[in-house]
Amino acid sequence: MNNNGNEYVLDEELSNAELVNNDSFLKLRSKNKRKEVGRKIFYVLIGAALTALIAIVCIFVFFGLDKVEVKGNSRYTEKQIIEACGFSPSDNLFGVDLEKAEKDIIKKYPYISKVTFKRVLPSTLVINVTEDAPHYCTEIYGDYFLLSSDLRIISKHDIYEDIMVLDMPVIYLKLPQVERAVQGERIVFDKDSNYDHIVEFLSELKDQEIYKKTDCIDASDRYHLALYTDERKYKIVIGTNDNLDTKLKFVKNVIATYDPYAIVSINVEKVNQIVARELEKPFEYR
C-alpha cells in the first residue's frame, strides 16, 4: 500500500510476471525457433522452385533444335534418317524423345542395328548409326530373309532370286523351327537355347579357313551340323561343334587326297572314324 492506504496494482502485476514458469518460457522460445526454421526452409524451397523454373525456361528458349547431323551412315541418306526421327522445327534439344527416335529409325531402316545420340550445345544433335552387313540368308515359312551375324533380320523377300540379284556374298543358312521372324529384330526359335548355340557355332566357324568357301550351313539340328562348300562340291557332316578345329583339320587333309574336281561327302562326326565317299553330282541344299 501507499501512504494513502491504496494498493499498488502495477507492482503486483509485475510481481506475477516475474513468476512465469521457466518451462513455459523455454517452450515458447523453442516454438519461435521452429517457426523461424520453417520460414527459412519455405524460402529455400521457393528459391529452388524459381531457379528450376528459370532453368527450364532458359532451356526451351536458348536450346532449340536447330541442327541435326548424321554419322556412320552409308546405305541411307542423312535426310532419310532425320525424317525417320519425326523431329519438328519447334523441338528443343533436351525435349526430343530420343528413345522413340531410335526405335523409329531401326524399324524403318533395318540395316541399321544401333543408334546413339549426342547433344552439342547450344542447338545441335548428332546421330551416330551402326549399319549391319548381311552375312546369311534363310527361308522361313516360304519367305526369304537376309540376316546379320547375330541373326537379326535385315530384309524380307518373296523369292530366293530377289536375294541372288543383290549380288551379296551371303551364306545360305538352314535353321531349326522358328517361332517369330520380324524385320529389324533377332530371330526367335521355338526352343530358346537354339539361338545361343547357333550364334556361338557361327562365331567359331568364322575363324576357320573353310568359312570363306562355305555355300551353306545346315544348323537345323544342333547334333548333326553340316557344311556345303566349294560351290557345292563338298558336303561336310560335322555332328556337334565339339572339337570343331580338329574336325576341320581332318576335312582339309581328306580333301587334299581327292582330285580338285571331285564331289565328295565327308563325315567327321567321330574323329576316330572318318567316312568319305565320292559322288557324281553337286549337292543340293535348298
Stockholm file with secondary structure:
# STOCKHOLM 1.0

chainA/1-286         MNNNGNEYVLDEELSNAELVNNDSFLKLRSKNKRKEVGRKIFYVLIGAALTALIAIVCIFVFFGLDKVEVKGNSRYTEKQIIEACGFSPSDNLFGVDLEKAEKDIIKKYPYISKVTFKRVLPSTLVINVTEDAPHYCTEIYGDYFLLSSDLRIISKHDIYEDIMVLDMPVIYLKLPQVERAVQGERIVFDKDSNYDHIVEFLSELKDQEIYKKTDCIDASDRYHLALYTDERKYKIVIGTNDNLDTKLKFVKNVIATYDPYAIVSINVEKVNQIVARELEKPFEYR
#=GR chainA/1-286 SS CCTTSCCCHHHHHHHHHTTCCHHHHHHHHHHHHHHHHHHHHHHHHHHHHHHHHHHHHHHHHHCBCCEEEEESCSSSCHHHHHHHHTCCTTCBTTTSCHHHHHHHHHHHCTTEEEEEEEEETTTEEEEEEEECCCCEEEEETTEEEEECTTCBEEEEESSHHHHHTTTCCCEEEECSCEEECCTTSBCEESSTHHHHHHHHHHHHHHTSGGGGGEEEEECSSTTSEEEEETTTTEEEEEESSTTHHHHHHHHHHHHHTSCTTCEEEEECSSTTSCEEEEESSCCCCC
#=GC SS_cons         CCTTSCCCHHHHHHHHHTTCCHHHHHHHHHHHHHHHHHHHHHHHHHHHHHHHHHHHHHHHHHCBCCEEEEESCSSSCHHHHHHHHTCCTTCBTTTSCHHHHHHHHHHHCTTEEEEEEEEETTTEEEEEEEECCCCEEEEETTEEEEECTTCBEEEEESSHHHHHTTTCCCEEEECSCEEECCTTSBCEESSTHHHHHHHHHHHHHHTSGGGGGEEEEECSSTTSEEEEETTTTEEEEEESSTTHHHHHHHHHHHHHTSCTTCEEEEECSSTTSCEEEEESSCCCCC
//
